[in-house]
Amino acid sequence: MPRSLATAAFAAFVLSFCSLPAQAALDVGDKAPDFALDAALGGSTFRFSLADALKQGPVVLYFFPAAFSVGCTIEAHQFAEATDQFKQLGATVIGVSADDLESLKRFSVTECRNKFAVGADVDQKVMKAYDAVLKLKPDYANRTSYLISPEGKVLFQFTSLNPYRHVANTMNALKAWQAAKK
């Protein structure tokens, strides 16, 4: 098989996996697993607790494969741009990956633009609890977003390696939840 044909076949194989509909283990209505982990916001570290954040309102929890990768940078920029609107709707945003805390401290400043926290899940306990492990590369998180109600229930989940739809989808879910509450 010519090299260009082999490369094209491999690319088609990889893309077929990326385009498969992915399902997160947690469905709408499920109890969101509680967690606490070391996180960074604006280069400073703190302990993020889901239970504490839910006392303030809903939480947008999104998992991403790797800090500073192209897709994760795009997604972080989009969440940074939307963070003020999420806050106006009462929601806290946190991103989680298996990256170490030092990397996430830098990522929180440059790519998250000091707008929202990113948590270090180096032992992957949170990723596994939310079924957000990338199947093809289990050392990385899958790109999965959740909206969690203040009562700790999953309101929305979305999994796609495409970084462009996570912010809009979680924002729409948050707005729909807010409208239904009225």
RAZI-V453659 format. One record per residue. SS is DSSP state (hx for helix, st for strand, lp for the rest). PSI is psi as a letter, one per 20 degrees, with the letter a starting at -180 (NA if undefined). NEAR is the number of other ideal C-beta (glycine too) atoms within 8 Angstrom. Layout:
ss=<SS | SS>
psi=<PSI | PSI>
near=<NEAR | NEAR>
//
This chain:
ss=<lp | lp | hx | hx | hx | hx | hx | hx | hx | hx | hx | hx | hx | hx | hx | hx | hx | hx | hx | lp | lp | lp | lp | lp | lp | lp | lp | lp | lp | lp | st | lp | lp | lp | lp | st | st | st | st | st | st | lp | lp | st | st | st | st | st | st | hx | hx | hx | hx | hx | lp | lp | lp | lp | st | st | st | st | st | lp | lp | lp | lp | lp | lp | hx | hx | hx | hx | hx | hx | hx | hx | hx | hx | hx | hx | hx | hx | hx | hx | hx | hx | hx | lp | lp | lp | st | st | st | st | st | st | lp | lp | lp | hx | hx | hx | hx | hx | hx | hx | hx | hx | hx | lp | lp | lp | lp | lp | lp | st | st | st | st | lp | lp | lp | lp | hx | hx | hx | hx | hx | lp | lp | lp | st | lp | lp | lp | lp | lp | lp | lp | st | lp | lp | st | st | st | st | st | lp | lp | lp | lp | st | st | st | st | st | st | st | lp | lp | lp | lp | lp | lp | hx | hx | hx | hx | hx | hx | hx | hx | hx | hx | hx | hx | hx | hx | hx | hx | lp>
psi=<p | q | g | h | h | g | g | h | g | g | g | h | g | g | h | h | h | h | i | q | p | q | p | q | h | p | r | p | i | q | p | p | p | q | r | p | r | p | r | q | o | k | i | q | q | r | o | p | p | g | g | g | h | h | h | i | a | q | p | o | o | p | q | q | g | p | q | j | r | g | h | h | g | g | g | g | g | g | h | g | h | i | g | h | g | g | g | h | j | j | q | p | p | p | q | p | r | j | q | r | h | g | g | h | g | g | h | h | g | g | h | i | k | k | h | r | q | p | q | o | l | h | i | k | g | g | g | h | h | j | l | k | p | o | g | h | n | i | i | q | q | q | n | p | p | q | p | p | r | h | j | k | q | p | h | q | q | p | p | p | i | o | i | i | i | g | g | g | g | h | g | g | g | g | g | g | g | g | h | h | h | NA>
near=<5 | 5 | 6 | 6 | 8 | 9 | 8 | 8 | 9 | 8 | 8 | 8 | 8 | 8 | 8 | 8 | 8 | 7 | 5 | 6 | 3 | 9 | 5 | 13 | 6 | 10 | 8 | 7 | 5 | 8 | 6 | 13 | 7 | 7 | 9 | 8 | 11 | 10 | 15 | 16 | 12 | 7 | 9 | 7 | 7 | 9 | 7 | 13 | 8 | 14 | 9 | 8 | 11 | 14 | 6 | 8 | 8 | 15 | 14 | 16 | 13 | 16 | 14 | 14 | 12 | 10 | 13 | 8 | 8 | 5 | 12 | 15 | 10 | 10 | 15 | 15 | 10 | 12 | 17 | 12 | 7 | 11 | 11 | 7 | 8 | 13 | 9 | 6 | 10 | 8 | 12 | 12 | 14 | 15 | 15 | 15 | 17 | 11 | 12 | 7 | 12 | 6 | 10 | 16 | 12 | 10 | 15 | 15 | 10 | 7 | 12 | 16 | 9 | 8 | 9 | 12 | 13 | 18 | 14 | 14 | 13 | 8 | 4 | 10 | 8 | 13 | 14 | 9 | 8 | 15 | 9 | 13 | 11 | 9 | 6 | 4 | 7 | 6 | 4 | 11 | 16 | 14 | 16 | 15 | 15 | 15 | 17 | 14 | 11 | 8 | 5 | 11 | 10 | 15 | 11 | 13 | 12 | 11 | 11 | 8 | 8 | 7 | 11 | 7 | 9 | 15 | 11 | 8 | 11 | 14 | 11 | 8 | 11 | 16 | 9 | 8 | 13 | 10 | 7 | 6 | 5 | 4>
//
